[in-house]
Amino acid sequence: MELIVARPEGLYCTAGDFYIDPWKPVGRAVITHAHSDHARVGHGHYLAQTDSEGTLRARLGADIPLQTLAYGEAIVHNGVQISLHPAGHVLGSAQVRLEHGGRVWVASGDYKLENDGTCAPFEPVRCDTFITESTFGLPIYRWPEQPVLFAEIDAWWRSNAAAGKASVLFCYAFGKAQRILYGVDSTIGPIVVHGAVDPLDAVYRAAGVKLPETLKVTDPGVNSALLKTALVLAPPSAQGTPWIKRFGNYSDGFASGWMQLRGTRRRRGVDKGFVMSDHADWPGLQRAIGATGAERVYVTHGSVAVMVRWLAEQGLDARSFKTEYGNEDDEGSPAATPAEANS
Amino acid sequence: MKAFAALYRALDATTSTLAKQAALQQYLQVAEPADAAWAVYFLAGGKPRQLVPTRLLREIARDAAGLPEWLFAESYDAVGDLAETISLLLPPPTEAAHDLGLSEWMVGHLLPLRKMAPEDLPAVLRAQWALLEAPDRLVYFKLITGSFRVGVSRLQVTQALAATAGLDPKQVAQRLIGYTAIGGQPAAADYVRLIAPANEGETDRLTSGHPYPFFLAHPLALPVTQFDAAIGLPSRWQVEWKWDGIRAQLVRRAGDVWVWSRGEELVIDRYPELRDLGGALPDGTVLDGEIVVWRDGRVQPFAELQKRIGRKTIGPKMLRELPVVLLAYDLLEEDGIDLRARPQQERRARLDDLVARTPHAHLVASPLLTGGDWADLAVQREQARSMGVEGMMLKALDAQYGVGRTKDVGTWWKWKIDPLSIDAVLIYAQRGHGRRASLYSDYTFAVWDAPAGEAPRNLVPFAKAYSGLTDAEMARVDAVIRKTTVETFGPVRSVRPTLVFELGFEGIARSSRHKSGIAVRFPRMLRWREDKPVDEADTLQTLAALLPHSDP
């Protein structure tokens, strides 16, 4: 029997009788990371990486029955050995390694290969069967290297500051915002964060990630003079809201892997699109899959058909699992984030 | 090339008209005339003849990227633009980039591609793009594919040129006529002529076949009760039918005849009748009007005209069965004198005189309509559909003939009738292009082939539409399509029928080429009927009931 199968509730470990990132309430769930399409409410028991505790409790409730594991630490449940390994996606994100009867399966959740400095970098885990995401599973997606990307963001911020305009950068509040804070040149000007971003910054800081000082719009001293040179980080949902109007004649940008395409950039209706993703690009997906040494690969959410066909042509036993990941608060779909206020 | 690529990115990055205008002027102020000549050509809508056959370009790029055809195709479907797809798939440059000017690129490297043997192209193209850094490649490939749309209108280019040269935009618009002709090769001297001081840059109008910039109407969408307050009494307006044909200017000068469409394309070869008509007119005449198929003293559906548009050669049978006339409604030049600054009323009187003096089987003066008040005209407008016209045109009696869609020297309004509409079911969706790349934005709609209650019945496709939804609605529809997909064929998905839309269209006719037996004109989505179950969508019978009675 297969060690992991797709059930209507989610990916299910048959021998261990538990689920990985289930989308319906179940008894036992192993959670790869705290983005809301992977970590949902209502499970009887949660197992996740230690650094996920803060975000999981903040999002799902302080009293969820949560057990945590450090990276590399193993437990055995119903005869299945479970361990968690860095996925490089967001703070506390993990690949789930299951070993049973001499077979090793790895479910990777969401992952990214480049080390962004805000979470433990991705580590390839040898396995027989690898379950991979495919959010950006087309060869058109190739990310710029981190220094190039931040040079671009810094240059934009600097030129706006010189012109006396706030730089409003829309980005997901969990993961992307902290990565930007970590990477920008904070000597350019003050940094203001939206109320949705601030609590997540606190979680990162508590986990030991060094982030520059930030302000909230309600802090004393945050006035229109200060905002003229500020970088403002806000979730995409803030676009077109009254909250954003206070920044006056600002320039806006959007940070997402989908910004790689001119069409999505224009649809967003912002001045500047920054190609920044917490998912692997096409070369990254290929490298990660190759490094596992797996002969069998299951593809989930994203360009599933493309990846299955491509991997099969590379000589792997490639199959797919139908899941419900990839349309919540990270970057699941280019259409998931319409620009309501622009058209 | 770097400067032009930077201009392209600046124009592409912003939606602000002011920012676009600033970027254009900045570029024009410093560009070499030879480069500016090409920049204006592309931005104002010019296209070189195909430089590299698309199929070949695709193959060469695919090989360079080392991808199988199917994966290249999947990538193209997601991006929705060939030039962009290629620029994203090629390996990054390995050589140090050189910067050649736009004109050097065009004349020295790109235009010669047309004459090159196909077997030489791979090496030449690879050597060319190796000179370009990744961000500049998009523009390079766009120059080759000719799909150069960057959200800048010809009017904006005209304004930027006028501002740079200190000229009246109208004068620049006149000078730009013919500038973007297909296969044109604008040189530094052509650009210098565009921006030369007034009177120095004019070509000899009396011998050239150039038309005048077309004057365009604004939509008038008000309840008729508000017309008096908004635009005054009907007595101040010249009222005509709004014809559904091809807008054209007929130019008769220097013993020759030219017929230009609104896209500034010479179309005279398709309408030999109009060459004959031109020959009968006095030299130094320019007429503005609409080309329509005309039989038995009335206009025929646009579909009839379409049969002629598609043909390269027009045989005697077609001339007999689908005769066209020019429905003239304006006289722009008479005896070689430009009449555009004269009032509408005077131009019309002169037109009527001309038509009376030179009767011709293929010249009809667009009839004038009169009414005591707007309510009376609104009643007359009710006949528009049965007459095969789109509504009415209102032209201020004192209006000069302006340039483009402007109102500064006089106004033309188009007062269109409400579209026909029907509730249809979305059954196929295709990913869009450009701004809608990756989104399922192009839809095929169907109606039931039998009334409700008659089982079994099937959905029959009858129209495609891709406009009318807001971005937010389209994103929601896209999500539904992804969830209800039955099958995927390349960029197209068939879906479980769950979505009903009210479709609007301007005309309807029998068609043997459509599975439903019916073709509609200008279909678009009027609204998403989220309240309506699929079973209650319309049927072929309700659709057929909209056919004009003359078209059984």
Chai-1 contact restraints between the chains, C-beta under 6 A:
chainA,res_idxA,chainB,res_idxB,connection_type,confidence,min_distance_angstrom,max_distance_angstrom,comment,restraint_id
A,L138,B,S75,contact,1.0,0.0,6.0,A-B,restraint_1
A,L138,B,A78,contact,1.0,0.0,6.0,A-B,restraint_2
A,P139,B,S75,contact,1.0,0.0,6.0,A-B,restraint_3
A,P139,B,L89,contact,1.0,0.0,6.0,A-B,restraint_4
A,I140,B,S75,contact,1.0,0.0,6.0,A-B,restraint_5
A,I140,B,V79,contact,1.0,0.0,6.0,A-B,restraint_6
A,I140,B,L88,contact,1.0,0.0,6.0,A-B,restraint_7
A,L261,B,V79,contact,1.0,0.0,6.0,A-B,restraint_8
A,L261,B,A437,contact,1.0,0.0,6.0,A-B,restraint_9
A,R262,B,E84,contact,1.0,0.0,6.0,A-B,restraint_10
A,G263,B,G80,contact,1.0,0.0,6.0,A-B,restraint_11
A,G263,B,G434,contact,1.0,0.0,6.0,A-B,restraint_12
A,G263,B,R435,contact,1.0,0.0,6.0,A-B,restraint_13
A,G263,B,A437,contact,1.0,0.0,6.0,A-B,restraint_14
A,R266,B,R435,contact,1.0,0.0,6.0,A-B,restraint_15
A,R267,B,R435,contact,1.0,0.0,6.0,A-B,restraint_16
A,V306,B,E74,contact,1.0,0.0,6.0,A-B,restraint_17
A,P334,B,S438,contact,1.0,0.0,6.0,A-B,restraint_18
A,A335,B,L439,contact,1.0,0.0,6.0,A-B,restraint_19
A,A335,B,A475,contact,1.0,0.0,6.0,A-B,restraint_20
A,A335,B,D478,contact,1.0,0.0,6.0,A-B,restraint_21
A,P338,B,D471,contact,1.0,0.0,6.0,A-B,restraint_22
A,P338,B,A472,contact,1.0,0.0,6.0,A-B,restraint_23
A,P338,B,A475,contact,1.0,0.0,6.0,A-B,restraint_24
A,E340,B,A472,contact,1.0,0.0,6.0,A-B,restraint_25
A,S343,B,T470,contact,1.0,0.0,6.0,A-B,restraint_26
A,S343,B,D471,contact,1.0,0.0,6.0,A-B,restraint_27
